[in-house]
């Protein structure tokens, strides 16, 4: 039986930290920022967040971990 392949679309969007946590990028930060308030832009400046606990099992399956 062959090994499972990693879903490359997920691998490009989810990264694994050194401690094994999953990180993803926030949505909606690529463009159209001029219409947003500067406080919102500052708050959303760090685009990386950790994956929710309820999604970890599914994300690990996509990454074949």
N, CA, C, O and CB atoms as a CASP TS submission, in Angstrom:
PFRMAT TS
TARGET T0000
AUTHOR 0000-0000-0000
METHOD Language model
MODEL 1
PARENT N/A
ATOM      1  N   UNK     1       0.844  -1.182   0.000  1.00  0.00           N
ATOM      2  CA  UNK     1       0.000   0.000   0.000  1.00  0.00           C
ATOM      3  C   UNK     1       0.891   1.246   0.000  1.00  0.00           C
ATOM      4  O   UNK     1       1.863   1.329   0.750  1.00  0.00           O
ATOM      5  CB  UNK     1      -0.961  -0.003   1.227  1.00  0.00           C
ATOM      6  N   UNK     2       0.548   2.189  -0.835  1.00  0.00           N
ATOM      7  CA  UNK     2       1.369   3.391  -0.950  1.00  0.00           C
ATOM      8  C   UNK     2       1.029   4.405   0.140  1.00  0.00           C
ATOM      9  O   UNK     2      -0.023   4.344   0.777  1.00  0.00           O
ATOM     10  CB  UNK     2       1.187   4.025  -2.327  1.00  0.00           C
ATOM     11  N   UNK     3       1.954   5.330   0.327  1.00  0.00           N
ATOM     12  CA  UNK     3       1.751   6.378   1.323  1.00  0.00           C
ATOM     13  C   UNK     3       0.730   7.387   0.814  1.00  0.00           C
ATOM     14  O   UNK     3       0.501   7.510  -0.390  1.00  0.00           O
ATOM     15  CB  UNK     3       3.084   7.080   1.660  1.00  0.00           C
ATOM     16  N   UNK     4       0.122   8.107   1.758  1.00  0.00           N
ATOM     17  CA  UNK     4      -0.787   9.182   1.382  1.00  0.00           C
ATOM     18  C   UNK     4       0.022  10.385   0.938  1.00  0.00           C
ATOM     19  O   UNK     4       1.090  10.658   1.486  1.00  0.00           O
ATOM     20  CB  UNK     4      -1.725   9.554   2.553  1.00  0.00           C
ATOM     21  N   UNK     5      -0.479  11.097  -0.044  1.00  0.00           N
ATOM     22  CA  UNK     5       0.190  12.300  -0.513  1.00  0.00           C
ATOM     23  C   UNK     5      -0.318  13.509   0.261  1.00  0.00           C
ATOM     24  O   UNK     5      -1.485  13.577   0.647  1.00  0.00           O
ATOM     25  CB  UNK     5      -0.028  12.493  -2.026  1.00  0.00           C
ATOM     26  N   UNK     6       0.580  14.455   0.478  1.00  0.00           N
ATOM     27  CA  UNK     6       0.213  15.717   1.107  1.00  0.00           C
ATOM     28  C   UNK     6      -0.612  16.549   0.135  1.00  0.00           C
ATOM     29  O   UNK     6      -0.288  16.621  -1.051  1.00  0.00           O
ATOM     30  CB  UNK     6       1.470  16.493   1.562  1.00  0.00           C
ATOM     31  N   UNK     7      -1.675  17.178   0.628  1.00  0.00           N
ATOM     32  CA  UNK     7      -2.457  18.102  -0.191  1.00  0.00           C
ATOM     33  C   UNK     7      -1.644  19.376  -0.346  1.00  0.00           C
ATOM     34  O   UNK     7      -1.470  20.123   0.616  1.00  0.00           O
ATOM     35  CB  UNK     7      -3.864  18.396   0.445  1.00  0.00           C
ATOM     36  N   UNK     8      -1.149  19.628  -1.546  1.00  0.00           N
ATOM     37  CA  UNK     8      -0.225  20.730  -1.773  1.00  0.00           C
ATOM     38  C   UNK     8      -0.876  22.090  -1.557  1.00  0.00           C
ATOM     39  O   UNK     8      -0.203  23.034  -1.143  1.00  0.00           O
ATOM     40  CB  UNK     8       0.334  20.650  -3.170  1.00  0.00           C
ATOM     41  N   UNK     9      -2.170  22.208  -1.827  1.00  0.00           N
ATOM     42  CA  UNK     9      -2.861  23.478  -1.585  1.00  0.00           C
ATOM     43  C   UNK     9      -2.845  23.813  -0.100  1.00  0.00           C
ATOM     44  O   UNK     9      -2.672  24.973   0.273  1.00  0.00           O
ATOM     45  CB  UNK     9      -4.314  23.418  -2.105  1.00  0.00           C
ATOM     46  N   UNK    10      -3.024  22.812   0.744  1.00  0.00           N
ATOM     47  CA  UNK    10      -2.985  23.036   2.188  1.00  0.00           C
ATOM     48  C   UNK    10      -1.565  23.311   2.657  1.00  0.00           C
ATOM     49  O   UNK    10      -1.351  24.143   3.538  1.00  0.00           O
ATOM     50  CB  UNK    10      -3.560  21.830   2.934  1.00  0.00           C
ATOM     51  N   UNK    11      -0.594  22.616   2.073  1.00  0.00           N
ATOM     52  CA  UNK    11       0.790  22.786   2.482  1.00  0.00           C
ATOM     53  C   UNK    11       1.297  24.189   2.184  1.00  0.00           C
ATOM     54  O   UNK    11       2.164  24.703   2.891  1.00  0.00           O
ATOM     55  CB  UNK    11       1.666  21.763   1.796  1.00  0.00           C
ATOM     56  N   UNK    12       0.755  24.812   1.130  1.00  0.00           N
ATOM     57  CA  UNK    12       1.168  26.172   0.792  1.00  0.00           C
ATOM     58  C   UNK    12       0.554  27.204   1.726  1.00  0.00           C
ATOM     59  O   UNK    12       1.055  28.324   1.827  1.00  0.00           O
ATOM     60  CB  UNK    12       0.791  26.492  -0.639  1.00  0.00           C
ATOM     61  N   UNK    13      -0.521  26.839   2.409  1.00  0.00           N
ATOM     62  CA  UNK    13      -1.248  27.795   3.243  1.00  0.00           C
ATOM     63  C   UNK    13      -1.054  27.584   4.732  1.00  0.00           C
ATOM     64  O   UNK    13      -1.318  28.494   5.518  1.00  0.00           O
ATOM     65  CB  UNK    13      -2.698  27.725   2.930  1.00  0.00           C
ATOM     66  N   UNK    14      -0.602  26.413   5.137  1.00  0.00           N
ATOM     67  CA  UNK    14      -0.447  26.081   6.549  1.00  0.00           C
ATOM     68  C   UNK    14       1.009  25.726   6.799  1.00  0.00           C
ATOM     69  O   UNK    14       1.601  24.945   6.054  1.00  0.00           O
ATOM     70  CB  UNK    14      -1.390  24.910   6.966  1.00  0.00           C
ATOM     71  N   UNK    15       1.583  26.299   7.847  1.00  0.00           N
ATOM     72  CA  UNK    15       2.951  25.964   8.207  1.00  0.00           C
ATOM     73  C   UNK    15       2.971  25.385   9.611  1.00  0.00           C
ATOM     74  O   UNK    15       2.094  25.666  10.428  1.00  0.00           O
ATOM     75  CB  UNK    15       3.870  27.201   8.109  1.00  0.00           C
ATOM     76  N   UNK    16       3.982  24.576   9.876  1.00  0.00           N
ATOM     77  CA  UNK    16       4.131  23.936  11.174  1.00  0.00           C
ATOM     78  C   UNK    16       5.281  24.613  11.902  1.00  0.00           C
ATOM     79  O   UNK    16       6.373  24.756  11.351  1.00  0.00           O
ATOM     80  CB  UNK    16       4.377  22.398  11.031  1.00  0.00           C
ATOM     81  N   UNK    17       5.037  25.029  13.136  1.00  0.00           N
ATOM     82  CA  UNK    17       6.070  25.687  13.928  1.00  0.00           C
ATOM     83  C   UNK    17       7.032  24.640  14.496  1.00  0.00           C
ATOM     84  O   UNK    17       6.813  23.437  14.349  1.00  0.00           O
ATOM     85  CB  UNK    17       5.436  26.526  15.070  1.00  0.00           C
ATOM     86  N   UNK    18       8.069  25.100  15.128  1.00  0.00           N
ATOM     87  CA  UNK    18       9.036  24.191  15.719  1.00  0.00           C
ATOM     88  C   UNK    18       8.458  23.343  16.828  1.00  0.00           C
ATOM     89  O   UNK    18       8.904  22.217  17.048  1.00  0.00           O
ATOM     90  CB  UNK    18      10.193  24.958  16.239  1.00  0.00           C
ATOM     91  N   UNK    19       7.463  23.873  17.533  1.00  0.00           N
ATOM     92  CA  UNK    19       6.845  23.113  18.621  1.00  0.00           C
ATOM     93  C   UNK    19       5.690  22.250  18.134  1.00  0.00           C
ATOM     94  O   UNK    19       5.053  21.561  18.931  1.00  0.00           O
ATOM     95  CB  UNK    19       6.355  24.056  19.702  1.00  0.00           C
ATOM     96  N   UNK    20       5.411  22.279  16.824  1.00  0.00           N
ATOM     97  CA  UNK    20       4.370  21.411  16.271  1.00  0.00           C
ATOM     98  C   UNK    20       3.021  22.063  16.083  1.00  0.00           C
ATOM     99  O   UNK    20       2.079  21.412  15.631  1.00  0.00           O
ATOM    100  CB  UNK    20       4.204  20.244  17.136  1.00  0.00           C
ATOM    101  N   UNK    21       2.903  23.350  16.425  1.00  0.00           N
ATOM    102  CA  UNK    21       1.631  24.043  16.235  1.00  0.00           C
ATOM    103  C   UNK    21       1.439  24.383  14.760  1.00  0.00           C
ATOM    104  O   UNK    21       2.409  24.506  14.011  1.00  0.00           O
ATOM    105  CB  UNK    21       1.571  25.326  17.100  1.00  0.00           C
ATOM    106  N   UNK    22       0.195  24.531  14.354  1.00  0.00           N
ATOM    107  CA  UNK    22      -0.124  24.874  12.973  1.00  0.00           C
ATOM    108  C   UNK    22      -0.433  26.356  12.880  1.00  0.00           C
ATOM    109  O   UNK    22      -1.189  26.894  13.689  1.00  0.00           O
ATOM    110  CB  UNK    22      -1.312  24.035  12.451  1.00  0.00           C
ATOM    111  N   UNK    23       0.157  27.017  11.886  1.00  0.00           N
ATOM    112  CA  UNK    23      -0.062  28.441  11.675  1.00  0.00           C
ATOM    113  C   UNK    23      -0.693  28.640  10.307  1.00  0.00           C
ATOM    114  O   UNK    23      -0.385  27.920   9.357  1.00  0.00           O
ATOM    115  CB  UNK    23       1.265  29.239  11.796  1.00  0.00           C
ATOM    116  N   UNK    24      -1.578  29.623  10.218  1.00  0.00           N
ATOM    117  CA  UNK    24      -2.198  29.968   8.949  1.00  0.00           C
ATOM    118  C   UNK    24      -2.209  31.478   8.806  1.00  0.00           C
ATOM    119  O   UNK    24      -1.958  32.207   9.765  1.00  0.00           O
ATOM    120  CB  UNK    24      -3.632  29.392   8.849  1.00  0.00           C
ATOM    121  N   UNK    25      -2.501  31.939   7.599  1.00  0.00           N
ATOM    122  CA  UNK    25      -2.549  33.366   7.331  1.00  0.00           C
ATOM    123  C   UNK    25      -3.988  33.849   7.377  1.00  0.00           C
ATOM    124  O   UNK    25      -4.891  33.155   6.911  1.00  0.00           O
ATOM    125  CB  UNK    25      -1.913  33.691   5.971  1.00  0.00           C
ATOM    126  N   UNK    26      -4.207  35.027   7.932  1.00  0.00           N
ATOM    127  CA  UNK    26      -5.544  35.610   7.948  1.00  0.00           C
ATOM    128  C   UNK    26      -5.989  35.949   6.533  1.00  0.00           C
ATOM    129  O   UNK    26      -5.170  36.214   5.653  1.00  0.00           O
ATOM    130  CB  UNK    26      -5.578  36.864   8.835  1.00  0.00           C
ATOM    131  N   UNK    27      -7.300  35.936   6.332  1.00  0.00           N
ATOM    132  CA  UNK    27      -7.843  36.277   5.020  1.00  0.00           C
ATOM    133  C   UNK    27      -8.147  37.773   4.968  1.00  0.00           C
ATOM    134  O   UNK    27      -8.285  38.429   6.000  1.00  0.00           O
ATOM    135  CB  UNK    27      -9.121  35.446   4.715  1.00  0.00           C
ATOM    136  N   UNK    28      -8.248  38.294   3.752  1.00  0.00           N
ATOM    137  CA  UNK    28      -8.682  39.668   3.560  1.00  0.00           C
ATOM    138  C   UNK    28      -7.620  40.720   3.772  1.00  0.00           C
ATOM    139  O   UNK    28      -7.951  41.885   3.991  1.00  0.00           O
ATOM    140  CB  UNK    28      -9.791  39.944   4.452  1.00  0.00           C
ATOM    141  N   UNK    29      -6.345  40.347   3.715  1.00  0.00           N
ATOM    142  CA  UNK    29      -5.285  41.319   3.958  1.00  0.00           C
ATOM    143  C   UNK    29      -4.463  41.620   2.717  1.00  0.00           C
ATOM    144  O   UNK    29      -3.475  42.350   2.795  1.00  0.00           O
ATOM    145  CB  UNK    29      -4.381  40.825   5.046  1.00  0.00           C
ATOM    146  N   UNK    30      -4.852  41.074   1.575  1.00  0.00           N
ATOM    147  CA  UNK    30      -4.033  41.205   0.380  1.00  0.00           C
ATOM    148  C   UNK    30      -4.193  42.564  -0.299  1.00  0.00           C
ATOM    149  O   UNK    30      -3.213  43.139  -0.770  1.00  0.00           O
ATOM    150  CB  UNK    30      -4.374  40.109  -0.593  1.00  0.00           C
ATOM    151  N   UNK    31      -5.422  43.080  -0.351  1.00  0.00           N
ATOM    152  CA  UNK    31      -5.639  44.349  -1.041  1.00  0.00           C
ATOM    153  C   UNK    31      -6.905  44.989  -0.488  1.00  0.00           C
ATOM    154  O   UNK    31      -7.537  44.448   0.420  1.00  0.00           O
ATOM    155  CB  UNK    31      -5.743  44.146  -2.587  1.00  0.00           C
ATOM    156  N   UNK    32      -7.275  46.152  -1.042  1.00  0.00           N
ATOM    157  CA  UNK    32      -8.443  46.931  -0.610  1.00  0.00           C
ATOM    158  C   UNK    32      -8.344  47.367   0.856  1.00  0.00           C
ATOM    159  O   UNK    32      -9.336  47.353   1.586  1.00  0.00           O
ATOM    160  CB  UNK    32      -9.715  46.115  -0.815  1.00  0.00           C
ATOM    161  N   UNK    33      -7.141  47.752   1.273  1.00  0.00           N
ATOM    162  CA  UNK    33      -6.944  48.188   2.654  1.00  0.00           C
ATOM    163  C   UNK    33      -7.174  49.682   2.839  1.00  0.00           C
ATOM    164  O   UNK    33      -7.291  50.146   3.974  1.00  0.00           O
ATOM    165  CB  UNK    33      -5.552  47.835   3.107  1.00  0.00           C
ATOM    166  N   UNK    34      -7.242  50.445   1.753  1.00  0.00           N
ATOM    167  CA  UNK    34      -7.340  51.894   1.890  1.00  0.00           C
ATOM    168  C   UNK    34      -8.675  52.325   2.476  1.00  0.00           C
ATOM    169  O   UNK    34      -8.761  53.379   3.107  1.00  0.00           O
ATOM    170  CB  UNK    34      -7.133  52.557   0.548  1.00  0.00           C
ATOM    171  N   UNK    35      -9.701  51.540   2.280  1.00  0.00           N
ATOM    172  CA  UNK    35     -11.015  51.907   2.807  1.00  0.00           C
ATOM    173  C   UNK    35     -11.178  51.575   4.285  1.00  0.00           C
ATOM    174  O   UNK    35     -12.168  51.972   4.899  1.00  0.00           O
ATOM    175  CB  UNK    35     -12.092  51.214   2.019  1.00  0.00           C
ATOM    176  N   UNK    36     -10.230  50.860   4.858  1.00  0.00           N
ATOM    177  CA  UNK    36     -10.327  50.454   6.247  1.00  0.00           C
ATOM    178  C   UNK    36      -9.692  51.496   7.155  1.00  0.00           C
ATOM    179  O   UNK    36      -8.797  52.230   6.736  1.00  0.00           O
ATOM    180  CB  UNK    36      -9.668  49.094   6.454  1.00  0.00           C
ATOM    181  N   UNK    37     -10.149  51.559   8.384  1.00  0.00           N
ATOM    182  CA  UNK    37      -9.590  52.490   9.354  1.00  0.00           C
ATOM    183  C   UNK    37      -8.164  52.084   9.698  1.00  0.00           C
ATOM    184  O   UNK    37      -7.815  50.905   9.628  1.00  0.00           O
ATOM    185  CB  UNK    37     -10.459  52.544  10.627  1.00  0.00           C
ATOM    186  N   UNK    38      -7.344  53.057  10.067  1.00  0.00           N
ATOM    187  CA  UNK    38      -5.947  52.747  10.371  1.00  0.00           C
ATOM    188  C   UNK    38      -5.837  51.855  11.600  1.00  0.00           C
ATOM    189  O   UNK    38      -4.907  51.054  11.695  1.00  0.00           O
ATOM    190  CB  UNK    38      -5.149  54.033  10.585  1.00  0.00           C
ATOM    191  N   UNK    39      -6.770  51.978  12.543  1.00  0.00           N
ATOM    192  CA  UNK    39      -6.732  51.101  13.723  1.00  0.00           C
ATOM    193  C   UNK    39      -6.977  49.652  13.324  1.00  0.00           C
ATOM    194  O   UNK    39      -6.369  48.743  13.890  1.00  0.00           O
ATOM    195  CB  UNK    39      -7.780  51.546  14.766  1.00  0.00           C
ATOM    196  N   UNK    40      -7.856  49.428  12.360  1.00  0.00           N
ATOM    197  CA  UNK    40      -8.109  48.072  11.881  1.00  0.00           C
ATOM    198  C   UNK    40      -6.884  47.522  11.174  1.00  0.00           C
ATOM    199  O   UNK    40      -6.555  46.345  11.324  1.00  0.00           O
ATOM    200  CB  UNK    40      -9.320  48.047  10.941  1.00  0.00           C
ATOM    201  N   UNK    41      -6.211  48.356  10.410  1.00  0.00           N
ATOM    202  CA  UNK    41      -5.017  47.908   9.702  1.00  0.00           C
ATOM    203  C   UNK    41      -3.905  47.544  10.686  1.00  0.00           C
ATOM    204  O   UNK    41      -3.180  46.573  10.473  1.00  0.00           O
ATOM    205  CB  UNK    41      -4.533  48.993   8.731  1.00  0.00           C
ATOM    206  N   UNK    42      -3.774  48.312  11.745  1.00  0.00           N
ATOM    207  CA  UNK    42      -2.741  48.012  12.737  1.00  0.00           C
ATOM    208  C   UNK    42      -3.074  46.715  13.453  1.00  0.00           C
ATOM    209  O   UNK    42      -2.188  45.895  13.694  1.00  0.00           O
ATOM    210  CB  UNK    42      -2.599  49.167  13.752  1.00  0.00           C
ATOM    211  N   UNK    43      -4.329  46.521  13.791  1.00  0.00           N
ATOM    212  CA  UNK    43      -4.748  45.319  14.508  1.00  0.00           C
ATOM    213  C   UNK    43      -4.556  44.071  13.647  1.00  0.00           C
ATOM    214  O   UNK    43      -4.200  43.010  14.158  1.00  0.00           O
ATOM    215  CB  UNK    43      -6.213  45.441  14.941  1.00  0.00           C
ATOM    216  N   UNK    44      -4.793  44.200  12.342  1.00  0.00           N
ATOM    217  CA  UNK    44      -4.676  43.063  11.440  1.00  0.00           C
ATOM    218  C   UNK    44      -3.295  42.941  10.812  1.00  0.00           C
ATOM    219  O   UNK    44      -3.103  42.139   9.898  1.00  0.00           O
ATOM    220  CB  UNK    44      -5.707  43.166  10.360  1.00  0.00           C
ATOM    221  N   UNK    45      -2.332  43.722  11.288  1.00  0.00           N
ATOM    222  CA  UNK    45      -1.028  43.773  10.638  1.00  0.00           C
ATOM    223  C   UNK    45      -0.317  42.423  10.673  1.00  0.00           C
ATOM    224  O   UNK    45       0.299  42.028   9.684  1.00  0.00           O
ATOM    225  CB  UNK    45      -0.162  44.827  11.296  1.00  0.00           C
ATOM    226  N   UNK    46      -0.392  41.719  11.785  1.00  0.00           N
ATOM    227  CA  UNK    46       0.221  40.405  11.869  1.00  0.00           C
ATOM    228  C   UNK    46      -0.743  39.399  11.258  1.00  0.00           C
ATOM    229  O   UNK    46      -1.764  39.068  11.860  1.00  0.00           O
ATOM    230  CB  UNK    46       0.573  40.031  13.343  1.00  0.00           C
ATOM    231  N   UNK    47      -0.422  38.916  10.069  1.00  0.00           N
ATOM    232  CA  UNK    47      -1.341  38.058   9.348  1.00  0.00           C
ATOM    233  C   UNK    47      -1.347  36.623   9.801  1.00  0.00           C
ATOM    234  O   UNK    47      -2.188  35.851   9.340  1.00  0.00           O
ATOM    235  CB  UNK    47      -1.030  38.102   7.929  1.00  0.00           C
ATOM    236  N   UNK    48      -0.446  36.224  10.686  1.00  0.00           N
ATOM    237  CA  UNK    48      -0.341  34.827  11.079  1.00  0.00           C
ATOM    238  C   UNK    48      -1.110  34.573  12.373  1.00  0.00           C
ATOM    239  O   UNK    48      -0.955  35.301  13.353  1.00  0.00           O
ATOM    240  CB  UNK    48       1.129  34.426  11.245  1.00  0.00           C
ATOM    241  N   UNK    49      -1.932  33.541  12.363  1.00  0.00           N
ATOM    242  CA  UNK    49      -2.655  33.104  13.553  1.00  0.00           C
ATOM    243  C   UNK    49      -2.570  31.587  13.623  1.00  0.00           C
ATOM    244  O   UNK    49      -2.301  30.928  12.619  1.00  0.00           O
ATOM    245  CB  UNK    49      -4.147  33.588  13.530  1.00  0.00           C
ATOM    246  N   UNK    50      -2.798  31.040  14.802  1.00  0.00           N
ATOM    247  CA  UNK    50      -2.762  29.590  14.927  1.00  0.00           C
ATOM    248  C   UNK    50      -4.099  28.996  14.510  1.00  0.00           C
ATOM    249  O   UNK    50      -5.140  29.646  14.608  1.00  0.00           O
ATOM    250  CB  UNK    50      -2.413  29.176  16.365  1.00  0.00           C
ATOM    251  N   UNK    51      -4.057  27.776  14.054  1.00  0.00           N
ATOM    252  CA  UNK    51      -5.259  27.079  13.597  1.00  0.00           C
ATOM    253  C   UNK    51      -6.118  26.749  14.804  1.00  0.00           C
ATOM    254  O   UNK    51      -5.594  26.383  15.855  1.00  0.00           O
ATOM    255  CB  UNK    51      -4.898  25.788  12.803  1.00  0.00           C
ATOM    256  N   UNK    52      -7.428  26.874  14.666  1.00  0.00           N
ATOM    257  CA  UNK    52      -8.357  26.601  15.756  1.00  0.00           C
ATOM    258  C   UNK    52      -8.267  25.134  16.176  1.00  0.00           C
ATOM    259  O   UNK    52      -7.956  24.258  15.368  1.00  0.00           O
ATOM    260  CB  UNK    52      -9.798  26.954  15.339  1.00  0.00           C
ATOM    261  N   UNK    53      -8.541  24.892  17.436  1.00  0.00           N
ATOM    262  CA  UNK    53      -8.441  23.534  17.971  1.00  0.00           C
ATOM    263  C   UNK    53      -9.389  22.571  17.265  1.00  0.00           C
ATOM    264  O   UNK    53      -9.070  21.395  17.088  1.00  0.00           O
ATOM    265  CB  UNK    53      -8.730  23.539  19.463  1.00  0.00           C
ATOM    266  N   UNK    54     -10.547  23.072  16.864  1.00  0.00           N
ATOM    267  CA  UNK    54     -11.525  22.209  16.201  1.00  0.00           C
ATOM    268  C   UNK    54     -11.100  21.826  14.785  1.00  0.00           C
ATOM    269  O   UNK    54     -11.634  20.870  14.224  1.00  0.00           O
ATOM    270  CB  UNK    54     -12.874  22.897  16.157  1.00  0.00           C
ATOM    271  N   UNK    55     -10.151  22.553  14.200  1.00  0.00           N
ATOM    272  CA  UNK    55      -9.692  22.279  12.836  1.00  0.00           C
ATOM    273  C   UNK    55      -8.371  21.520  12.782  1.00  0.00           C
ATOM    274  O   UNK    55      -7.945  21.119  11.699  1.00  0.00           O
ATOM    275  CB  UNK    55      -9.550  23.570  12.082  1.00  0.00           C
ATOM    276  N   UNK    56      -7.725  21.315  13.900  1.00  0.00           N
ATOM    277  CA  UNK    56      -6.395  20.717  13.894  1.00  0.00           C
ATOM    278  C   UNK    56      -6.390  19.309  13.310  1.00  0.00           C
ATOM    279  O   UNK    56      -5.488  18.956  12.550  1.00  0.00           O
ATOM    280  CB  UNK    56      -5.840  20.686  15.296  1.00  0.00           C
ATOM    281  N   UNK    57      -7.374  18.516  13.652  1.00  0.00           N
ATOM    282  CA  UNK    57      -7.416  17.131  13.159  1.00  0.00           C
ATOM    283  C   UNK    57      -7.514  17.102  11.639  1.00  0.00           C
ATOM    284  O   UNK    57      -6.821  16.326  10.982  1.00  0.00           O
ATOM    285  CB  UNK    57      -8.605  16.367  13.781  1.00  0.00           C
ATOM    286  N   UNK    58      -8.367  17.939  11.088  1.00  0.00           N
ATOM    287  CA  UNK    58      -8.546  17.973   9.641  1.00  0.00           C
ATOM    288  C   UNK    58      -7.294  18.511   8.948  1.00  0.00           C
ATOM    289  O   UNK    58      -6.899  17.998   7.901  1.00  0.00           O
ATOM    290  CB  UNK    58      -9.764  18.828   9.275  1.00  0.00           C
ATOM    291  N   UNK    59      -6.676  19.529   9.517  1.00  0.00           N
ATOM    292  CA  UNK    59      -5.483  20.100   8.900  1.00  0.00           C
ATOM    293  C   UNK    59      -4.316  19.112   8.935  1.00  0.00           C
ATOM    294  O   UNK    59      -3.543  19.025   7.981  1.00  0.00           O
ATOM    295  CB  UNK    59      -5.094  21.403   9.604  1.00  0.00           C
ATOM    296  N   UNK    60      -4.191  18.375  10.027  1.00  0.00           N
ATOM    297  CA  UNK    60      -3.143  17.368  10.115  1.00  0.00           C
ATOM    298  C   UNK    60      -3.367  16.257   9.101  1.00  0.00           C
ATOM    299  O   UNK    60      -2.404  15.707   8.568  1.00  0.00           O
ATOM    300  CB  UNK    60      -3.079  16.789  11.525  1.00  0.00           C
ATOM    301  N   UNK    61      -4.608  15.921   8.828  1.00  0.00           N
ATOM    302  CA  UNK    61      -4.904  14.904   7.825  1.00  0.00           C
ATOM    303  C   UNK    61      -4.535  15.403   6.432  1.00  0.00           C
ATOM    304  O   UNK    61      -4.025  14.632   5.619  1.00  0.00           O
ATOM    305  CB  UNK    61      -6.390  14.513   7.876  1.00  0.00           C
ATOM    306  N   UNK    62      -4.783  16.679   6.145  1.00  0.00           N
ATOM    307  CA  UNK    62      -4.408  17.242   4.847  1.00  0.00           C
ATOM    308  C   UNK    62      -2.894  17.257   4.672  1.00  0.00           C
ATOM    309  O   UNK    62      -2.385  17.071   3.567  1.00  0.00           O
ATOM    310  CB  UNK    62      -4.967  18.660   4.697  1.00  0.00           C
ATOM    311  N   UNK    63      -2.181  17.481   5.773  1.00  0.00           N
ATOM    312  CA  UNK    63      -0.727  17.543   5.708  1.00  0.00           C
ATOM    313  C   UNK    63      -0.074  16.182   5.914  1.00  0.00           C
ATOM    314  O   UNK    63       1.152  16.072   5.907  1.00  0.00           O
ATOM    315  CB  UNK    63      -0.211  18.514   6.737  1.00  0.00           C
ATOM    316  N   UNK    64      -0.886  15.150   6.096  1.00  0.00           N
ATOM    317  CA  UNK    64      -0.393  13.779   6.331  1.00  0.00           C
ATOM    318  C   UNK    64       0.553  13.722   7.515  1.00  0.00           C
ATOM    319  O   UNK    64       1.653  13.178   7.422  1.00  0.00           O
ATOM    320  CB  UNK    64       0.312  13.242   5.085  1.00  0.00           C
ATOM    321  N   UNK    65       0.116  14.286   8.619  1.00  0.00           N
ATOM    322  CA  UNK    65       0.918  14.263   9.841  1.00  0.00           C
ATOM    323  C   UNK    65       0.270  13.348  10.850  1.00  0.00           C
ATOM    324  O   UNK    65       0.785  13.185  11.956  1.00  0.00           O
ATOM    325  CB  UNK    65       1.085  15.679  10.425  1.00  0.00           C
TER
END
